[in-house]
Amino acid sequence: MITVTVFNKHEEIVGVQLEGHAEYGRRGRDIVCSAVSILYINLVNSLENFTNDEKELNGSKKINFQNVILKNMPSKEAELLFQSFMLGITTIEQEYGKKYIIILNQEV
């Protein structure tokens, strides 16, 4: 299962963490993992290209872990990008179920 942890500060998203593997299909053919991965990659690339928000990225392919955390409160552009990411992630969770992906919120 993929666990998506959404980090909130004063009701605004300041980061996300992905951990695990959906196990929906074979590695390399898992459409749930593929969908989540592209949403995450697009989020990171969009934060880099369309905002000036400082962020911290880290992760490990070995343990299926990725995260992006903003160093400050999000700009309006970053806030919109996080909301777009959440729209995609929640749609995947609704479509495929909590057996493959679960979204958690954590106040920081």
VEXRO-661223 format. One record per residue (C-alpha): residue in three letters; z, x, y. Coordinates in steps of 0.1 Angstrom, whole numbers, padded with zeros to 4 digits, always signed. Last residue first. Layout:
N
ALAZXY...
END
This chain:
108
VAL+0117+0035+0202GLU+0115-0001+0189GLN+0099-0003+0155ASN+0074-0029+0143LEU+0061-0031+0107ILE+0026-0040+0095ILE+0019-0043+0058ILE-0013-0034+0039TYR-0024-0038+0003LYS+0000-0062-0013LYS+0007-0076+0021GLY-0025-0096+0021TYR-0063-0089+0021GLU-0075-0112+0049GLN-0043-0116+0069GLU-0035-0078+0067ILE-0071-0070+0076THR-0070-0093+0106THR-0036-0078+0116ILE-0052-0044+0116GLY-0082-0054+0136LEU-0063-0072+0163MET-0037-0044+0164PHE-0064-0018+0171SER-0077-0040+0200GLN-0042-0043+0213PHE-0037-0005+0211LEU-0070-0001+0230LEU-0060-0026+0257GLU-0026-0008+0262ALA-0044+0025+0264GLU-0067+0012+0292LYS-0037-0003+0311SER-0020+0030+0309PRO+0006+0034+0282MET+0042+0045+0288ASN+0047+0082+0283LYS+0042+0108+0256LEU+0019+0085+0236ILE+0023+0086+0198VAL-0006+0089+0173ASN+0002+0090+0136GLN-0014+0099+0103PHE+0000+0101+0067ASN-0018+0100+0034ILE+0004+0127+0018LYS-0022+0154+0013LYS-0043+0141+0042SER-0015+0151+0065GLY-0006+0139+0099ASN-0001+0146+0135LEU-0012+0135+0169GLU+0008+0136+0202LYS-0005+0119+0232GLU-0010+0123+0269ASP-0027+0093+0285ASN-0058+0101+0305THR-0078+0073+0290PHE-0113+0065+0278ASN-0124+0095+0257GLU-0091+0106+0241LEU-0076+0071+0237SER-0110+0059+0224ASN-0112+0088+0198VAL-0076+0080+0186LEU-0083+0043+0184ASN-0117+0047+0167ILE-0101+0070+0141TYR-0074+0044+0135LEU-0098+0015+0132ILE-0120+0036+0109SER-0091+0045+0087VAL-0079+0009+0084ALA-0114-0003+0073SER-0119+0025+0049CYS-0085+0020+0033VAL-0092-0017+0029ILE-0127-0010+0015ASP-0115+0014-0012ARG-0146+0030-0026GLY-0138+0067-0020ARG-0106+0064-0040ARG-0111+0035-0064GLY-0103+0000-0051TYR-0075-0019-0033GLU-0051+0009-0038ALA-0041+0006-0001HIS-0031+0042+0004GLY+0001+0054+0021GLU+0012+0059+0057LEU-0002+0050+0091GLN+0018+0055+0122VAL+0012+0038+0156GLY+0021+0046+0191VAL+0033+0035+0226ILE+0029-0003+0221GLU+0045-0022+0250GLU+0075-0046+0245HIS+0099-0022+0264LYS+0089+0006+0240ASN+0071-0003+0208PHE+0061+0019+0179VAL+0038+0001+0154THR+0043+0012+0118VAL+0013+0006+0096THR+0022+0008+0059ILE-0007+0011+0036MET+0000+0000+0000
END
